[in-house]
Amino acid sequence: MTGQLLAISDLHLNYAENRALVDGMTPGSDDDWLLVAGDVAETVADVRWCLGTFARRFRKVVWVPGNHELWTHPSDTVALRGVARYEHLVEVCRELGVATPEDPYPVWEGPAGPVAVAPLFLGYDYSFLPAGCTTKQEGLAYAHETGVVCQDEYVLHPDPYPSREAWCRARVAETERRLAEIPEDLPTVLVNHYPLHRHPTDVLWYPEFAMWCGTRLTDDWHRRFRVAAMVYGHLHIPRTTYHEGVRFEEVSVGYPREWRKRKDQPGRLRRILPTE
């Protein structure tokens, strides 16, 4: 098998300019896989259209949810909340032949393989607190003072869990169990909407936004699970960083007002394996 393991995230298809970028996202060969690290769109119809388009083009498509897919947004005819909404999106993916965090982890057998590709859905638990804050309540109070509050607080519902952090902790525990079952001689590519370690958030213009960007429960996963690359989005700061020798790849497109400022061509698929 030849081909490339490619990745993209944060397509935000409510913007016409971003929707147009999808037309140019094509494989380089018939063997290419595409990892989609969340925030495709805010409506189920747009998620279906985009992932269906990719599924017709790429050998395999792997999707994880971002926070925007999990919003119960007024513009969406699908009014499901929380776990029910996530499970509905998983069923849409299965209809399209797209792999999700609920499916067996596929193994990339192409160049630089074999590698287990593990799509994750973990959420966040407000443990990336602003400096000087020791509790979620203090962190949220500070965020409201600065005016930097994630829209999740109003449209991302954790039902039937009592809170978003409770949902996160349940997801982390189950995912940790599954990752531990991967054979010890198999490296991994972990795909999650949020980074598995806080360090990528250090460059945020508004540091308080880090509260909605992950969990400290995964601080050591890049070491524990033999990670060849950790793929994420959400921050809209596409770049490569290294932490303790492990490669972290931020693969987002972001909003048009953001990508127009960059010198790189917008919508370029990032190659995860073989390493660029």
Buried (B, 14 or more C-beta within 10 A) or exposed (E): EEBBBBBBBBBBBBBEBBBEBBEEBEBEEEBBBBBBBBBBBBBBBBBBBBBBBBBEBBBBBBBBBBBBBBBBBEEBEBEBBBBBBBEEBBEBBEEBEBBBBEEEBBBBEBBBBEBBBBBBBBBBBBBBBBEEBEEBEEBBEBBEEEEBBBEBEEBBBBEEBEEBBBBBBBBBEEBBEEBEEBEEEBBBBBBBBBBBBBBBBEEBEEBBBBBBBBBEBBBEBBEEBBBBBBBBBBBBBBEEBEBEEBBBBBBBBBBBEBBEEEEEEBBBBBBBBEEE
